[in-house]
Amino acid sequence: MEANFKVLEQFLFDSGLKHSDFYVITIYKSSIRLQGEFDRQIGLSASKYGDGKLTSDSGYVEFNFQYNGANIDITLT
């Protein structure tokens, strides 16, 4: 999990995002999950790494991609 913490730090640095852009950050052994309010700039930054998918039933955008060996899931509501 410590490796994923370092990956998270590197991802935030590379993407220009901040910890404070998200209200929940969860680090698992094989993945990192970030949740935040929908914000245009956050969505644009996340879209550099993977396509966002709008879920029609719940109205949130989800980005799933691999970054430096870790699965990253960003959910914006």
N, CA, C and O atoms as a DFTB+ gen file, in Angstrom:
308 C
 N C O
     1  1       0.812      -1.196       0.000
     2  2       0.000       0.000       0.000
     3  2       0.857       1.262       0.000
     4  3       0.451       2.293      -0.537
     5  1       2.025       1.182       0.594
     6  2       2.888       2.363       0.589
     7  2       3.284       2.743      -0.833
     8  3       3.425       3.924      -1.150
     9  1       3.463       1.739      -1.686
    10  2       3.782       2.020      -3.084
    11  2       2.641       2.802      -3.743
    12  3       2.888       3.723      -4.521
    13  1       1.396       2.436      -3.432
    14  2       0.266       3.159      -4.008
    15  2       0.168       4.582      -3.461
    16  3      -0.304       5.480      -4.159
    17  1       0.608       4.795      -2.225
    18  2       0.635       6.157      -1.689
    19  2       1.597       7.014      -2.499
    20  3       1.297       8.169      -2.802
    21  1       2.740       6.462      -2.848
    22  2       3.716       7.185      -3.670
    23  2       3.166       7.417      -5.075
    24  3       3.382       8.480      -5.658
    25  1       2.456       6.428      -5.620
    26  2       1.835       6.588      -6.937
    27  2       0.797       7.706      -6.880
    28  3       0.711       8.518      -7.801
    29  1       0.014       7.753      -5.814
    30  2      -0.982       8.813      -5.654
    31  2      -0.309      10.181      -5.637
    32  3      -0.747      11.098      -6.332
    33  1       0.737      10.321      -4.858
    34  2       1.466      11.592      -4.792
    35  2       1.986      11.989      -6.178
    36  3       1.890      13.153      -6.567
    37  1       2.534      11.029      -6.915
    38  2       3.064      11.320      -8.244
    39  2       1.937      11.687      -9.204
    40  3       2.080      12.609     -10.008
    41  1       0.814      10.968      -9.124
    42  2      -0.329      11.272      -9.987
    43  2      -0.853      12.684      -9.736
    44  3      -1.101      13.434     -10.681
    45  1      -1.021      13.043      -8.475
    46  2      -1.511      14.385      -8.164
    47  2      -0.544      15.450      -8.675
    48  3      -0.976      16.473      -9.205
    49  1       0.742      15.221      -8.521
    50  2       1.738      16.164      -9.016
    51  2       1.667      16.284     -10.540
    52  3       1.611      17.391     -11.076
    53  1       1.670      15.142     -11.236
    54  2       1.655      15.144     -12.704
    55  2       0.377      15.744     -13.281
    56  3       0.415      16.432     -14.300
    57  1      -0.751      15.482     -12.630
    58  2      -2.034      15.943     -13.164
    59  2      -2.363      17.384     -12.785
    60  3      -3.247      18.000     -13.380
    61  1      -1.651      17.918     -11.794
    62  2      -1.942      19.266     -11.333
    63  2      -3.112      19.319     -10.359
    64  3      -3.576      20.402     -10.005
    65  1      -3.588      18.157      -9.926
    66  2      -4.675      18.099      -8.952
    67  2      -4.107      18.151      -7.535
    68  3      -2.908      17.964      -7.331
    69  1      -4.984      18.408      -6.556
    70  2      -4.562      18.484      -5.158
    71  2      -5.408      17.530      -4.320
    72  3      -6.502      17.136      -4.722
    73  1      -4.888      17.166      -3.156
    74  2      -5.672      16.341      -2.233
    75  2      -7.010      17.001      -1.934
    76  3      -8.032      16.325      -1.825
    77  1      -6.999      18.315      -1.802
    78  2      -8.217      19.045      -1.422
    79  2      -9.269      19.079      -2.535
    80  3     -10.393      19.520      -2.291
    81  1      -8.938      18.626      -3.749
    82  2      -9.928      18.540      -4.835
    83  2     -10.910      17.397      -4.596
    84  3     -11.939      17.313      -5.266
    85  1     -10.602      16.524      -3.653
    86  2     -11.411      15.332      -3.405
    87  2     -11.844      15.289      -1.949
    88  3     -11.094      15.697      -1.061
    89  1     -13.042      14.798      -1.703
    90  2     -13.487      14.681      -0.320
    91  2     -13.229      13.306       0.257
    92  3     -13.302      13.137       1.474
    93  1     -12.926      12.309      -0.578
    94  2     -12.533      10.979      -0.096
    95  2     -11.419      10.459      -1.000
    96  3     -11.545      10.475      -2.224
    97  1     -10.339      10.005      -0.394
    98  2      -9.264       9.316      -1.102
    99  2      -9.021       8.017      -0.345
   100  3      -8.696       8.032       0.843
   101  1      -9.180       6.895      -1.041
   102  2      -8.992       5.588      -0.422
   103  2      -7.889       4.861      -1.171
   104  3      -7.917       4.766      -2.398
   105  1      -6.925       4.352      -0.433
   106  2      -5.819       3.613      -1.035
   107  2      -5.962       2.150      -0.650
   108  3      -5.918       1.792       0.527
   109  1      -6.132       1.315      -1.661
   110  2      -6.207      -0.130      -1.463
   111  2      -4.889      -0.750      -1.926
   112  3      -4.029      -0.067      -2.481
   113  1      -4.749      -2.028      -1.693
   114  2      -3.522      -2.735      -2.083
   115  2      -3.298      -2.665      -3.602
   116  3      -2.165      -2.513      -4.058
   117  1      -4.374      -2.777      -4.374
   118  2      -4.210      -2.812      -5.829
   119  2      -4.856      -1.639      -6.553
   120  3      -4.863      -1.614      -7.783
   121  1      -5.401      -0.660      -5.821
   122  2      -6.047       0.461      -6.500
   123  2      -6.113       1.694      -5.604
   124  3      -5.881       1.636      -4.396
   125  1      -6.438       2.800      -6.244
   126  2      -6.614       4.079      -5.562
   127  2      -7.956       4.638      -6.011
   128  3      -8.242       4.681      -7.208
   129  1      -8.776       5.064      -5.065
   130  2     -10.104       5.603      -5.379
   131  2     -10.191       7.031      -4.859
   132  3      -9.910       7.301      -3.692
   133  1     -10.586       7.945      -5.753
   134  2     -10.737       9.345      -5.395
   135  2     -12.170       9.768      -5.698
   136  3     -12.696       9.462      -6.768
   137  1     -12.801      10.470      -4.761
   138  2     -14.171      10.929      -4.953
   139  2     -14.239      12.420      -4.667
   140  3     -13.662      12.905      -3.694
   141  1     -14.952      13.142      -5.528
   142  2     -15.088      14.574      -5.337
   143  2     -16.302      15.116      -6.070
   144  3     -16.990      14.396      -6.794
   145  1     -16.547      16.398      -5.865
   146  2     -17.635      17.052      -6.570
   147  2     -17.224      17.277      -8.008
   148  3     -16.045      17.445      -8.318
   149  1     -18.227      17.279      -8.891
   150  2     -17.889      17.521     -10.288
   151  2     -17.423      18.951     -10.451
   152  3     -18.100      19.902     -10.060
   153  1     -16.265      19.074     -11.031
   154  2     -15.648      20.366     -11.312
   155  2     -15.019      20.245     -12.689
   156  3     -14.352      19.254     -12.990
   157  1     -15.229      21.246     -13.517
   158  2     -14.741      21.186     -14.894
   159  2     -13.229      20.931     -14.942
   160  3     -12.770      20.086     -15.710
   161  1     -12.466      21.648     -14.136
   162  2     -11.012      21.504     -14.168
   163  2     -10.564      20.118     -13.725
   164  3      -9.640      19.551     -14.309
   165  1     -11.202      19.570     -12.705
   166  2     -10.861      18.214     -12.264
   167  2     -11.177      17.216     -13.374
   168  3     -10.380      16.321     -13.654
   169  1     -12.342      17.372     -14.006
   170  2     -12.724      16.491     -15.112
   171  2     -11.748      16.575     -16.274
   172  3     -11.380      15.552     -16.851
   173  1     -11.325      17.783     -16.622
   174  2     -10.353      17.945     -17.706
   175  2      -9.016      17.304     -17.358
   176  3      -8.392      16.661     -18.202
   177  1      -8.579      17.478     -16.121
   178  2      -7.311      16.863     -15.698
   179  2      -7.395      15.345     -15.720
   180  3      -6.465      14.680     -16.175
   181  1      -8.498      14.792     -15.233
   182  2      -8.670      13.333     -15.211
   183  2      -8.796      12.768     -16.624
   184  3      -8.356      11.648     -16.882
   185  1      -9.390      13.529     -17.538
   186  2      -9.607      13.021     -18.902
   187  2      -8.305      12.867     -19.673
   188  3      -8.296      12.228     -20.726
   189  1      -7.213      13.427     -19.187
   190  2      -5.908      13.226     -19.826
   191  2      -5.435      11.784     -19.669
   192  3      -4.591      11.316     -20.433
   193  1      -5.982      11.081     -18.673
   194  2      -5.531       9.733     -18.350
   195  2      -6.520       8.644     -18.745
   196  3      -6.140       7.480     -18.877
   197  1      -7.775       9.008     -18.934
   198  2      -8.787       8.024     -19.307
   199  2     -10.093       8.714     -19.637
   200  3     -10.338       9.838     -19.198
   201  1     -10.929       8.047     -20.407
   202  2     -12.225       8.603     -20.771
   203  2     -13.184       8.544     -19.598
   204  3     -13.249       7.541     -18.887
   205  1     -13.922       9.614     -19.400
   206  2     -14.947       9.645     -18.370
   207  2     -16.223       9.009     -18.882
   208  3     -16.566       9.141     -20.057
   209  1     -16.911       8.332     -18.014
   210  2     -18.183       7.702     -18.376
   211  2     -19.266       8.277     -17.482
   212  3     -19.164       8.233     -16.256
   213  1     -20.302       8.816     -18.106
   214  2     -21.435       9.342     -17.357
   215  2     -22.390       8.204     -17.082
   216  3     -22.808       7.500     -18.001
   217  1     -22.735       8.020     -15.827
   218  2     -23.705       6.982     -15.485
   219  2     -25.084       7.617     -15.493
   220  3     -25.361       8.536     -14.721
   221  1     -25.923       7.135     -16.348
   222  2     -27.234       7.751     -16.543
   223  2     -28.159       7.577     -15.350
   224  3     -29.023       8.420     -15.109
   225  1     -27.990       6.496     -14.602
   226  2     -28.910       6.250     -13.496
   227  2     -28.586       7.052     -12.245
   228  3     -29.490       7.368     -11.471
   229  1     -27.324       7.389     -12.028
   230  2     -26.988       8.111     -10.800
   231  2     -26.420       9.507     -11.052
   232  3     -26.276      10.286     -10.109
   233  1     -26.099       9.834     -12.283
   234  2     -25.659      11.178     -12.618
   235  2     -24.259      11.549     -12.183
   236  3     -24.010      12.715     -11.876
   237  1     -23.341      10.611     -12.143
   238  2     -21.964      10.961     -11.836
   239  2     -21.047      10.530     -12.972
   240  3     -21.415       9.701     -13.805
   241  1     -19.849      11.106     -12.994
   242  2     -18.856      10.781     -14.012
   243  2     -17.755       9.974     -13.349
   244  3     -17.277      10.311     -12.266
   245  1     -17.365       8.903     -14.022
   246  2     -16.350       8.022     -13.477
   247  2     -15.215       7.856     -14.473
   248  3     -15.448       7.637     -15.661
   249  1     -13.990       7.961     -13.984
   250  2     -12.781       7.749     -14.781
   251  2     -12.051       6.552     -14.185
   252  3     -11.811       6.505     -12.979
   253  1     -11.701       5.588     -15.027
   254  2     -10.929       4.418     -14.599
   255  2      -9.732       4.282     -15.530
   256  3      -9.891       4.271     -16.750
   257  1      -8.546       4.181     -14.963
   258  2      -7.349       4.048     -15.787
   259  2      -6.209       3.494     -14.953
   260  3      -6.292       3.425     -13.726
   261  1      -5.144       3.099     -15.637
   262  2      -3.924       2.633     -14.980
   263  2      -2.911       3.763     -15.004
   264  3      -2.755       4.455     -16.011
   265  1      -2.234       3.939     -13.900
   266  2      -1.193       4.959     -13.809
   267  2      -0.038       4.360     -13.004
   268  3      -0.205       4.009     -11.836
   269  1       1.107       4.248     -13.621
   270  2       2.298       3.695     -12.969
   271  2       2.026       2.387     -12.225
   272  3       2.511       2.187     -11.111
   273  1       1.261       1.515     -12.840
   274  2       0.991       0.195     -12.281
   275  2      -0.165       0.112     -11.305
   276  3      -0.485      -0.978     -10.830
   277  1      -0.797       1.228     -10.994
   278  2      -1.933       1.206     -10.065
   279  2      -3.223       1.511     -10.832
   280  3      -3.228       2.317     -11.763
   281  1      -4.289       0.870     -10.436
   282  2      -5.621       1.175     -10.987
   283  2      -6.147       2.397     -10.245
   284  3      -6.201       2.413      -9.015
   285  1      -6.530       3.412     -11.001
   286  2      -7.071       4.620     -10.393
   287  2      -8.513       4.795     -10.839
   288  3      -8.833       4.686     -12.023
   289  1      -9.375       5.069      -9.870
   290  2     -10.797       5.281     -10.110
   291  2     -11.152       6.649      -9.524
   292  3     -11.039       6.866      -8.318
   293  1     -11.580       7.563     -10.390
   294  2     -11.998       8.886      -9.949
   295  2     -13.498       9.010     -10.205
   296  3     -13.955       8.803     -11.329
   297  1     -14.256       9.342      -9.180
   298  2     -15.701       9.516      -9.297
   299  2     -16.029      10.971      -8.923
   300  3     -15.665      11.449      -7.849
   301  1     -16.719      11.651      -9.829
   302  2     -17.138      13.033      -9.596
   303  2     -18.659      13.082      -9.592
   304  3     -19.303      12.634     -10.540
   305  1     -19.229      13.624      -8.527
   306  2     -20.694      13.695      -8.415
   307  2     -21.186      15.121      -8.431
   308  3     -22.391      15.359      -8.346
